[in-house]
Amino acid sequence: MTQTIEPFSIDRFIAILKEHYKNWDAPVITLMSHAGASPYQVLISTVLSLRTRDEVTAVAAKRLFDLAKDPNAMLALGEEAISKAIYPVGFYPTKAKRIMEISRLILDKFNGVVPDEIDLLLTLPGVGRKTANLVLVEGYHKDAICVDTHVHRISNRIAYVKTPNPDKTEMALRKKLPRPHWVIYNEILVAFGQLICRPISPFCSRCPVSQMCQKVNVTTSR
């Protein structure tokens, strides 16, 4: 295993990645947020994005929101039309049903407004901590730590945390990660993980932070 060349600093780690991130593709939900997507659109887009490539999510979300942009319009559109609009996202029939359930509950329980508290977001059907935190970050621009597979993998790979799953990683990061980094952490690490710090055989030879990475569980690299 390659030893760390320089002491690890989370501030320096993020600063370096921020600089390189300017030349990388931002995650689709971040792009939508910057384009003015509502919290509802961020929520529904995140549902669409699960187990689906960003480029597929972006096209499907645009097609869907051209037809319905809020819970009332979505319910009026109906499950069959939603399913057709979001195809070919992964598990599109199940996601169409889930979008209907979420939209109905937002209207019935939250007066048509997506809640901005994690405990309330978690009461929505199929909404886990990753989705809830992403809505807080990208929908409401609140401090939150969204941990997906990229954030979990990379946080452990660099040995910043030592955790068995994304939920445990989130709790560890809440205690350890300086709050000014919370919002940007997911955005940068998702882009970094998609392009360079891949799950299998990461591109360590062109990684801008390789010199401070412990490369935990990395057996092969490029």
MARTORDREN-798939 format. One record per residue: x, y, z of N, C-alpha, C in turn; residue number from 1; residue in three letters. Coordinates in steps of 0.1 Angstrom, whole numbers, m for minus. Example, Ala and Ser with C-alpha at 12.3 -4.5 7.8 and 13.67 -1.06 7.14 Angstrom:
% MARTORDREN-798939
PT   n_x   n_y   n_z  ca_x  ca_y  ca_z   c_x   c_y   c_z resi resn
PT   132   m57    78   123   m45    78   132   m33    78    1  Ala
PT   128   m22    71   137   m11    71   129     0    79    2  Ser
END
This chain:
% MARTORDREN-798939
PT   n_x   n_y   n_z  ca_x  ca_y  ca_z   c_x   c_y   c_z resi resn
PT     8   m12     0     0     0     0     9    13     0    1  Met
PT     6    22    m8    13    34    m9    11    43     4    2  Thr
PT    22    47    10    21    55    22    18    70    19    3  Gln
PT    11    76    28     8    90    26    21    99    25    4  Thr
PT    21   107    15    33   115    13    33   128    22    5  Ile
PT    21   133    24    20   145    32     9   143    42    6  Glu
PT     9   150    53    m1   149    63   m15   153    57    7  Pro
PT   m25   145    62   m38   149    56   m44   161    63    8  Phe
PT   m50   170    54   m57   181    59   m70   182    51    9  Ser
PT   m81   182    58   m94   182    51   m96   195    44   10  Ile
PT   m91   206    50   m92   219    44   m84   220    31   11  Asp
PT   m72   215    31   m64   214    19   m70   205     8   12  Arg
PT   m75   193    13   m81   183     4   m92   190    m4   13  Phe
PT  m101   196     4  m113   203    m3  m109   214   m12   14  Ile
PT   m99   222    m7   m95   234   m15   m89   229   m28   15  Ala
PT   m81   218   m28   m75   213   m41   m86   208   m50   16  Ile
PT   m96   200   m45  m107   195   m53  m116   206   m58   17  Leu
PT  m118   217   m50  m126   228   m55  m120   234   m67   18  Lys
PT  m107   236   m67  m100   242   m78  m101   233   m91   19  Glu
PT  m100   220   m90  m101   211  m101  m116   210  m105   20  His
PT  m125   211   m96  m139   209   m99  m144   219  m109   21  Tyr
PT  m138   230  m110  m142   240  m121  m141   234  m135   22  Lys
PT  m133   224  m137  m132   218  m150  m140   204  m151   23  Asn
PT  m147   201  m141  m154   188  m141  m169   191  m143   24  Trp
PT  m176   180  m147  m191   181  m148  m198   181  m134   25  Asp
PT  m206   190  m131  m213   190  m118  m224   180  m119   26  Ala
PT  m227   174  m107  m238   165  m106  m251   171  m111   27  Pro
PT  m260   162  m117  m272   167  m123  m281   175  m114   28  Val
PT  m282   170  m101  m291   177   m92  m286   191   m89   29  Ile
PT  m273   192   m88  m266   205   m85  m269   215   m97   30  Thr
PT  m268   210  m109  m270   218  m121  m285   223  m121   31  Leu
PT  m294   214  m117  m308   218  m117  m311   229  m106   32  Met
PT  m304   227   m95  m306   237   m84  m301   250   m88   33  Ser
PT  m289   250   m95  m283   263   m99  m292   270  m110   34  His
PT  m300   261  m117  m308   267  m127  m322   271  m122   35  Ala
PT  m324   270  m109  m336   275  m102  m347   265   m99   36  Gly
PT  m343   252   m99  m353   242   m96  m359   244   m82   37  Ala
PT  m371   241   m80  m378   243   m67  m374   231   m58   38  Ser
PT  m377   232   m45  m374   220   m36  m382   208   m41   39  Pro
PT  m394   210   m46  m402   198   m51  m395   192   m63   40  Tyr
PT  m390   200   m72  m383   195   m84  m370   188   m80   41  Gln
PT  m363   193   m70  m351   187   m65  m354   173   m59   42  Val
PT  m365   173   m51  m369   160   m45  m372   150   m56   43  Leu
PT  m381   153   m65  m385   144   m76  m373   140   m84   44  Ile
PT  m364   149   m88  m353   146   m96  m343   136   m88   45  Ser
PT  m342   138   m75  m334   129   m68  m340   115   m68   46  Thr
PT  m353   114   m67  m360   101   m68  m356    94   m81   47  Val
PT  m357   102   m92  m354    97  m105  m339    93  m107   48  Leu
PT  m331    99   m99  m316    97  m101  m311    84   m95   49  Ser
PT  m319    78   m86  m315    66   m79  m312    55   m89   50  Leu
PT  m300    50   m89  m296    39   m98  m298    43  m113   51  Arg
PT  m295    55  m116  m297    60  m130  m286    70  m133   52  Thr
PT  m280    69  m145  m269    78  m149  m274    93  m150   53  Arg
PT  m266   102  m146  m269   116  m146  m275   121  m159   54  Asp
PT  m269   117  m170  m274   121  m183  m289   116  m186   55  Glu
PT  m292   105  m181  m305    99  m183  m315   107  m174   56  Val
PT  m311   109  m161  m319   117  m152  m322   131  m157   57  Thr
PT  m312   137  m163  m314   151  m167  m325   152  m178   58  Ala
PT  m324   143  m188  m334   143  m199  m348   139  m193   59  Val
PT  m349   129  m185  m362   124  m180  m368   135  m171   60  Ala
PT  m360   142  m163  m366   152  m154  m371   164  m162   61  Ala
PT  m364   168  m172  m369   179  m181  m382   175  m187   62  Lys
PT  m382   163  m192  m395   158  m199  m406   158  m189   63  Arg
PT  m404   154  m177  m414   153  m167  m419   167  m163   64  Leu
PT  m409   176  m160  m413   189  m155  m419   198  m166   65  Phe
PT  m417   195  m179  m424   202  m189  m439   199  m189   66  Asp
PT  m442   187  m183  m456   183  m182  m462   187  m168   67  Leu
PT  m454   187  m158  m459   190  m144  m448   194  m135   68  Ala
PT  m449   206  m129  m439   212  m121  m442   212  m106   69  Lys
PT  m454   208  m102  m457   209   m88  m466   197   m84   70  Asp
PT  m469   194   m71  m476   182   m67  m490   181   m73   71  Pro
PT  m497   193   m74  m511   192   m80  m510   188   m95   72  Asn
PT  m501   194  m102  m500   191  m116  m496   176  m118   73  Ala
PT  m487   172  m109  m482   158  m110  m493   148  m108   74  Met
PT  m501   150   m98  m513   141   m95  m523   141  m107   75  Leu
PT  m525   153  m113  m534   154  m124  m528   147  m136   76  Ala
PT  m515   146  m137  m508   139  m149  m511   124  m148   77  Leu
PT  m509   119  m136  m513   105  m134  m501    95  m136   78  Gly
PT  m502    84  m130  m490    74  m129  m486    70  m143   79  Glu
PT  m495    67  m151  m491    61  m165  m484    71  m173   80  Glu
PT  m488    84  m172  m481    94  m180  m468    98  m174   81  Ala
PT  m467    97  m161  m454    99  m154  m444    88  m158   82  Ile
PT  m449    76  m158  m440    65  m162  m435    66  m176   83  Ser
PT  m444    70  m185  m440    72  m199  m429    84  m200   84  Lys
PT  m432    94  m192  m423   106  m193  m409   103  m188   85  Ala
PT  m408    95  m177  m395    93  m171  m387    81  m177   86  Ile
PT  m393    73  m185  m386    62  m192  m374    68  m199   87  Tyr
PT  m362    62  m199  m358    49  m193  m351    49  m180   88  Pro
PT  m354    58  m170  m347    58  m158  m349    44  m151   89  Val
PT  m340    40  m143  m340    27  m136  m353    26  m128   90  Gly
PT  m360    14  m129  m372    11  m121  m383    22  m123   91  Phe
PT  m384    26  m136  m393    38  m139  m408    35  m134   92  Tyr
PT  m414    23  m136  m427    21  m131  m429    23  m116   93  Pro
PT  m419    18  m108  m419    19   m94  m417    34   m90   94  Thr
PT  m409    41   m97  m406    55   m94  m419    64   m98   95  Lys
PT  m426    60  m108  m438    67  m111  m448    66  m100   96  Ala
PT  m450    54   m95  m459    52   m84  m454    60   m71   97  Lys
PT  m441    60   m69  m436    67   m57  m438    82   m59   98  Arg
PT  m436    87   m71  m438   102   m73  m452   105   m70   99  Ile
PT  m462    97   m74  m476   100   m71  m478   100   m55  100  Met
PT  m472    90   m49  m474    89   m34  m468   101   m27  101  Glu
PT  m456   105   m31  m450   116   m25  m458   129   m28  102  Ile
PT  m462   131   m40  m470   143   m43  m483   144   m35  103  Ser
PT  m489   133   m34  m502   132   m26  m500   136   m12  104  Arg
PT  m489   130    m6  m486   133     8  m482   147    11  105  Leu
PT  m474   153     1  m470   167     3  m482   176     3  106  Ile
PT  m492   173    m5  m505   181    m6  m513   178     7  107  Leu
PT  m514   166    11  m523   163    22  m517   166    36  108  Asp
PT  m504   164    37  m498   166    50  m490   179    52  109  Lys
PT  m485   185    41  m476   196    42  m481   208    34  110  Phe
PT  m494   208    31  m500   220    24  m493   223    10  111  Asn
PT  m488   213     4  m482   215    m9  m468   219    m9  112  Gly
PT  m462   220     2  m448   225     4  m439   214     9  113  Val
PT  m428   212     1  m419   202     6  m412   206    19  114  Val
PT  m413   198    29  m407   202    42  m392   204    41  115  Pro
PT  m388   213    50  m373   217    50  m366   212    63  116  Asp
PT  m372   201    69  m366   195    81  m364   180    78  117  Glu
PT  m352   175    81  m349   161    77  m359   151    83  118  Ile
PT  m363   153    95  m372   143   101  m386   143    94  119  Asp
PT  m390   154    89  m403   154    81  m400   149    67  120  Leu
PT  m389   152    61  m386   146    48  m386   131    48  121  Leu
PT  m381   126    59  m380   111    60  m393   104    62  122  Leu
PT  m404   112    64  m417   105    65  m423   103    51  123  Thr
PT  m417   109    41  m422   107    27  m418    94    22  124  Leu
PT  m427    87    14  m424    74     9  m411    72     1  125  Pro
PT  m403    63     5  m391    61    m2  m380    71    m1  126  Gly
PT  m381    81     8  m371    91    10  m362    87    22  127  Val
PT  m350    84    19  m340    81    29  m331    93    32  128  Gly
PT  m321    91    40  m313   102    45  m305   109    33  129  Arg
PT  m301   101    24  m293   107    12  m303   117     5  130  Lys
PT  m315   112     1  m324   121    m6  m328   133     3  131  Thr
PT  m331   131    15  m335   142    24  m325   152    25  132  Ala
PT  m312   148    28  m301   158    29  m299   165    16  133  Asn
PT  m300   158     5  m298   165    m8  m309   176   m11  134  Leu
PT  m321   173    m6  m332   183    m7  m328   195     1  135  Val
PT  m323   193    13  m319   204    22  m308   212    16  136  Leu
PT  m298   205    10  m287   212     4  m290   219    m9  137  Val
PT  m296   212   m18  m298   218   m32  m312   224   m33  138  Glu
PT  m322   220   m25  m335   226   m26  m336   239   m17  139  Gly
PT  m331   238    m5  m332   249     5  m319   255     9  140  Tyr
PT  m308   251     3  m295   257     6  m292   257    21  141  His
PT  m295   247    27  m293   246    42  m280   237    44  142  Lys
PT  m274   239    55  m262   231    59  m267   216    61  143  Asp
PT  m262   207    54  m265   193    56  m254   185    49  144  Ala
PT  m253   172    53  m243   164    47  m250   152    40  145  Ile
PT  m249   153    26  m255   142    18  m245   132    15  146  Cys
PT  m247   119    20  m238   109    18  m243    98     8  147  Val
PT  m238    98    m4  m241    87   m13  m230    77   m14  148  Asp
PT  m230    68   m24  m219    58   m25  m205    65   m27  149  Thr
PT  m205    76   m35  m192    82   m37  m186    89   m25  150  His
PT  m195    96   m17  m190   102    m5  m186    92     5  151  Val
PT  m194    81     7  m190    71    16  m177    64    12  152  His
PT  m176    61    m1  m163    54    m5  m151    63    m3  153  Arg
PT  m152    75    m8  m140    84    m8  m136    88     6  154  Ile
PT  m146    91    14  m143    95    28  m136    84    36  155  Ser
PT  m139    71    32  m132    60    38  m119    57    31  156  Asn
PT  m118    59    18  m106    56    10   m95    65    15  157  Arg
PT   m98    78    18   m88    87    23   m85    86    37  158  Ile
PT   m93    77    44   m91    74    58   m96    86    67  159  Ala
PT  m104    94    62  m110   105    70  m120   100    80  160  Tyr
PT  m127    89    76  m136    82    85  m133    67    83  161  Val
PT  m138    59    92  m138    45    91  m151    39    95  162  Lys
PT  m160    38    84  m174    35    87  m179    24    77  163  Thr
PT  m189    16    81  m193     5    73  m204     8    63  164  Pro
PT  m211    19    64  m222    22    55  m224    37    54  165  Asn
PT  m232    42    44  m234    57    42  m240    63    54  166  Pro
PT  m250    57    61  m256    63    73  m246    66    84  167  Asp
PT  m237    56    86  m227    58    96  m217    68    92  168  Lys
PT  m214    69    79  m205    79    74  m211    93    76  169  Thr
PT  m224    95    74  m230   108    76  m228   112    91  170  Glu
PT  m231   103   100  m230   106   114  m215   110   118  171  Met
PT  m206   102   112  m192   105   115  m188   118   110  172  Ala
PT  m192   122    98  m189   134    91  m195   146    99  173  Leu
PT  m207   144   104  m214   155   112  m205   159   124  174  Arg
PT  m198   149   129  m190   152   141  m176   157   137  175  Lys
PT  m171   153   126  m157   156   122  m156   167   112  176  Lys
PT  m164   167   101  m162   176    90  m166   191    94  177  Leu
PT  m157   200    92  m160   214    96  m173   219    88  178  Pro
PT  m181   226    95  m194   229    89  m194   237    76  179  Arg
PT  m184   246    75  m183   253    62  m182   244    50  180  Pro
PT  m177   232    52  m176   223    41  m188   214    38  181  His
PT  m198   214    47  m209   205    46  m216   205    32  182  Trp
PT  m220   217    28  m228   219    16  m221   214     3  183  Val
PT  m208   218     2  m200   215   m10  m195   201   m10  184  Ile
PT  m194   194     1  m187   181     2  m193   171    m8  185  Tyr
PT  m206   169    m8  m213   159   m17  m210   163   m31  186  Asn
PT  m213   176   m34  m212   181   m48  m198   178   m54  187  Glu
PT  m188   181   m47  m174   179   m52  m171   164   m52  188  Ile
PT  m174   157   m42  m170   143   m41  m177   134   m52  189  Leu
PT  m190   138   m55  m197   130   m65  m190   132   m79  190  Val
PT  m187   145   m82  m180   147   m95  m166   140   m95  191  Ala
PT  m159   141   m84  m146   135   m82  m147   120   m84  192  Phe
PT  m157   114   m77  m159   100   m78  m163    94   m91  193  Gly
PT  m171   102   m98  m175    98  m112  m164    99  m122  194  Gln
PT  m155   108  m120  m144   111  m130  m131   104  m127  195  Leu
PT  m127   105  m114  m113   100  m111  m113    89  m100  196  Ile
PT  m120    92   m89  m119    83   m78  m129    72   m79  197  Cys
PT  m128    64   m89  m138    54   m93  m138    43   m82  198  Arg
PT  m149    35   m82  m150    24   m72  m139    14   m75  199  Pro
PT  m138    10   m87  m128     0   m91  m117     6   m99  200  Ile
PT  m104     3   m95   m93     9  m103   m94    24  m105  201  Ser
PT   m93    31   m94   m94    46   m96   m82    52  m104  202  Pro
PT   m83    64  m109   m72    70  m117   m63    77  m107  203  Phe
PT   m56    70   m99   m46    76   m90   m35    84   m96  204  Cys
PT   m32    80  m109   m21    87  m116   m24   101  m120  205  Ser
PT   m37   104  m121   m41   118  m124   m50   124  m113  206  Arg
PT   m49   119  m101   m56   124   m90   m49   136   m83  207  Cys
PT   m56   147   m82   m49   159   m76   m46   158   m61  208  Pro
PT   m52   149   m55   m50   147   m40   m44   134   m37  209  Val
PT   m38   127   m46   m32   114   m44   m22   114   m33  210  Ser
PT   m14   125   m32    m3   126   m23    m8   126    m8  211  Gln
PT   m21   128    m6   m25   128     8   m36   117    10  212  Met
PT   m37   108     1   m47    97     2   m41    84     7  213  Cys
PT   m47    78    17   m43    65    22   m46    53    13  214  Gln
PT   m55    55     4   m58    45    m6   m63    32     1  215  Lys
PT   m72    34    11   m77    23    18   m85    14     9  216  Val
PT   m82     1     9   m89    m9     1   m87    m8   m14  217  Asn
PT   m78     0   m18   m75     1   m33   m64    m9   m36  218  Val
PT   m68   m19   m44   m59   m30   m48   m53   m28   m61  219  Thr
PT   m60   m21   m70   m55   m17   m83   m59    m3   m87  220  Thr
PT   m50     3   m94   m53    17   m98   m47    20  m112  221  Ser
PT   m51    31  m117   m46    35  m131   m38    48  m130  222  Arg
END
